[in-house]
Amino acid sequence: MASDYVDDFLRDERESFKRKEAAAKKFDGRLDNFRKSVQALRDAARQFEEAFPGMSRTMIADKLAMTGTEKNIAFDAKGELVAAPGGRKTPPAEPEPENVAEPDTSDAGRPTWASGNY
């Protein structure tokens, strides 16, 4: 019967969705944990540098057998390589209409710089 086929199809789709949901949640949780760990590593690296002011970052990395990636992340003071914990990237907010400067346009509605003869 067709209804049996539909039931089987929907059951498979629900199971597939549950697997996708579980994988997405696990990945999101691990990413958040990673970002928290990175922040803790950066804090520890900063403290280490303060405790041993004469030791270069290269020397620290060599002594601790850090990979280049680990070194870059640990000493990434601007936090550009790994987002901050909970650091979901959100698009910038649209400016308020009253705060947006009107473009300088010619009478033809084109920008002034484009209104010359070519």
C-alpha positions as CSV (number, residue, x, y, z in Angstrom):
1,M,0.0,0.0,0.0
2,A,1.1,3.6,-0.6
3,S,0.4,4.6,3.0
4,D,3.0,2.0,4.2
5,Y,5.5,3.5,1.8
6,V,4.8,7.0,3.0
7,D,5.1,5.9,6.7
8,D,8.5,4.3,6.0
9,F,9.7,7.3,4.1
10,L,8.7,9.7,6.9
11,R,10.2,7.5,9.6
12,D,13.5,7.4,7.6
13,E,13.4,11.2,7.3
14,R,12.7,11.7,11.0
15,E,15.7,9.4,11.9
16,S,17.9,11.3,9.4
17,F,16.8,14.6,10.9
18,K,17.6,13.3,14.5
19,R,21.1,12.3,13.3
20,K,21.7,15.7,11.7
21,E,20.4,17.5,14.8
22,A,22.6,15.4,17.1
23,A,25.7,16.0,14.9
24,A,25.1,19.7,14.7
25,K,24.6,20.1,18.5
26,K,27.7,18.0,19.2
27,F,29.8,20.1,16.8
28,D,28.4,23.3,18.2
29,G,29.2,22.2,21.7
30,R,32.8,21.1,20.8
31,L,33.4,24.4,19.0
32,D,32.2,26.4,22.0
33,N,34.5,24.3,24.3
34,F,37.4,24.8,21.8
35,R,36.9,28.6,21.9
36,K,36.8,28.5,25.7
37,S,40.0,26.5,25.8
38,V,41.7,28.9,23.3
39,Q,40.8,31.8,25.6
40,A,42.3,30.0,28.6
41,L,45.4,29.2,26.6
42,R,45.8,32.9,25.5
43,D,45.4,34.0,29.2
44,A,48.0,31.4,30.3
45,A,50.4,32.5,27.5
46,R,50.1,36.1,28.6
47,Q,50.8,35.2,32.2
48,F,53.8,33.1,31.1
49,E,55.2,36.0,29.1
50,E,54.8,38.3,32.2
51,A,56.5,35.7,34.5
52,F,59.4,35.2,32.1
53,P,59.9,38.6,30.4
54,G,63.2,37.7,28.8
55,M,61.9,34.6,27.0
56,S,60.7,35.1,23.4
57,R,57.6,33.5,22.1
58,T,59.7,31.3,19.8
59,M,61.7,30.1,22.8
60,I,58.5,29.4,24.7
61,A,57.1,27.5,21.8
62,D,60.3,25.5,21.4
63,K,60.5,24.6,25.1
64,L,56.8,23.4,25.1
65,A,57.1,21.6,21.8
66,M,54.2,23.7,20.3
67,T,53.3,23.4,16.7
68,G,53.2,26.6,14.6
69,T,49.4,26.6,14.8
70,E,49.4,26.2,18.6
71,K,51.9,29.1,18.9
72,N,49.9,31.3,16.6
73,I,46.7,30.7,18.5
74,A,48.3,31.0,22.0
75,F,49.9,34.4,21.1
76,D,47.1,35.8,19.0
77,A,46.5,38.9,21.2
78,K,43.9,40.3,18.9
79,G,41.9,37.1,18.9
80,E,41.6,37.0,15.1
81,L,42.4,33.3,14.6
82,V,39.7,31.8,16.7
83,A,36.5,33.6,17.7
84,A,35.8,34.4,21.4
85,P,33.6,31.9,23.3
86,G,30.0,32.3,22.2
87,G,31.4,34.4,19.4
88,R,28.8,33.7,16.8
89,K,29.4,35.9,13.8
90,T,26.4,38.2,13.3
91,P,25.9,40.5,10.4
92,P,26.4,44.2,11.2
93,A,23.2,46.0,12.0
94,E,21.7,48.1,9.3
95,P,22.2,51.9,10.0
96,E,19.2,53.8,11.0
97,P,17.7,55.7,8.1
98,E,18.0,59.1,9.8
99,N,21.7,58.5,10.4
100,V,22.6,57.6,6.9
101,A,24.1,60.4,4.9
102,E,22.5,61.1,1.6
103,P,24.8,60.5,-1.3
104,D,26.0,63.6,-3.3
105,T,24.0,63.3,-6.5
106,S,23.7,65.3,-9.7
107,D,20.3,66.4,-11.1
108,A,20.2,63.1,-13.1
109,G,20.2,61.1,-9.9
110,R,23.7,59.8,-10.5
111,P,26.6,60.5,-8.1
112,T,28.3,63.8,-8.8
113,W,31.6,62.1,-9.8
114,A,29.7,60.2,-12.5
115,S,27.9,63.1,-14.1
116,G,30.8,64.4,-16.3
117,N,31.0,64.0,-20.0
118,Y,33.1,61.1,-21.2
